[in-house]
Amino acid sequence: MVELTSAPLKPKLVTRSIARQRLARLIKNRWLYAMALPGMLFFIVFRYVPMWGLLIAFQDYQPALGMLRSNWVGLKHFERFFFDASFVMLFQNTIILAVYNLVFFFPLPIILALLLNEIRKEAFKRTIQTIVYIPHFVSWVVVVGISYIFFTTEGGIVNDVLASLGLAKAEFLISSEWFRTMIVSQVIWKETGWGTIIFLAALAGVDPQLYEAATIDGAGRFRRLWHITLPAIRSVIVILFILRLGSFLDTGFEQIFLMLNAMNREVGEVFDTYVYNVGIQQGQFSYSTVVGLFKSLVGLVLVVGANRLAKKFGESGLY
């Protein structure tokens, strides 16, 4: 008997077949790719192309000479940054503010989303959502201006109330003890409502039959919250937490710059404001690039570490 065997396909034929399949898939989903194109162009132009500028961290960059003709100095600026007397102060201030934001701000949108999810009257729920969303659209200049109106020692509403009660006025705006509390409080007021959007979207996808079955089994509101609602949004919480770590050292330039003054600079100066002072005002572009590169590397390490840790605990993670 003659054994029939199929002849193996030639590599060129396999390559052509794969290319045709990809082309067919591209044509089939052309409108989806067209919709994704603006976002892809944004990341390419404003995220990946600027990475070329990181080279000036290893140069004595002179704008007149450009990147190609500026002198290469190796790790000179890195040594200056890490051994500078202000590095410890900047790192400490940035870390403390970042931890405060992570501990006190990050859980609040989750809690608020859970509370809003318990409201059964849609009209009332949407009204509350609109009210808590509005501060997000207020600029930091306005937020800081409102803070001055409320907390200044000369005519501030809060200090006037304290004075009417026979208490001493507090220097909220120029005191180093109150600076971090003011910063975190402003972030909470401005961004908590906006942060609930993703969590409310995740809660909308929970099957109502799960709540009905739990109610029939005698589960109260707290048990339904603990055993159904929180597990349903756990993966979303983990992903947003990992993304938050990616910008861990980004404490917000505009807000802190507007709140800084000579009395609180010792606890308020962070990497973002330092880059502005050194890079823009003093023209030390190479040195300020080192500071930004350091922040990015710290964020990268935190994201990779948190993603691996999440996978060890059974979560999907970012990738």
Secondary structure, DSSP 8 states (H G I E B T S, - for coil): ----------HHHHHHHHHHHHHHHHHHTHHHHHHHHHHHHHHIIIIIGGGGGGGGGGEE--TTTHHHHSEE-TTHHHHHHHTSTHHHHHHHHHHHHHHHIIIIITHHHHHHHHHHHT---HHHHHHHHHHHHGGGGS-HHHHHHHHHHHH-TTT-HHHHHHHHTT-----TTT-HHHHHHHHHHHHHHHHHHHHHHHHHHHHHTS-HHHHHHHHHTT--HHHHIIIIIHHHHHHHHHHHHHHHHHTTT---HHHHHHH--TTTHHHH--HHHHHIIIIIIS--HHHHHHHHHHHHHHHHHHHHHHHHHHHHTT-----
